[in-house]
Amino acid sequence: MRTIGEASTELRVEAHVLRHWEQVGALTVRRDSHGYRVYDDEAMEQARTVLKLRQVGLSLPEVRAAMTPKKTAAQEVVRAKIAALESEMARMRQALTFLRHTVECRHRFLDDCPDCAAFAREP
């Protein structure tokens, strides 16, 4: 059993973050007879899962959906995030290609280079 301070230290997040996760329904925490939050092993494991999902880019609504007991609903959220990340990675690869070209481009101005102009026209 941990207090919110102990849990936040162990998880390396601020206590207000744990309160927020609980407030939006991403984390369930028991209360003791005095109304204080009590972080048992189950709550800590749930908090670790929320933290990891946040670290890989899921929003709190996505975290809630990914942690639903319905596996198909959770998989749908995760698949959508995978697709979004793959799309972002493709965009980043295009950006790197463009930037690498501009560094090595023989033209004084990017507007003078047909390759740079072609990159600029890409969506």
TAMO-V653866 format. One line per field, one symbol per residue. burial: 1 if it has 24 or more other C-alpha atoms within 12 Angstrom, else 0. A space follows every 50 residues. Layout:
BEGIN
burial = ???
END
This chain:
BEGIN
burial = 00110011001010001110110001111000000011100011011111 10100001010111111000000000110010000000000000000100 01000000000000010000000
END
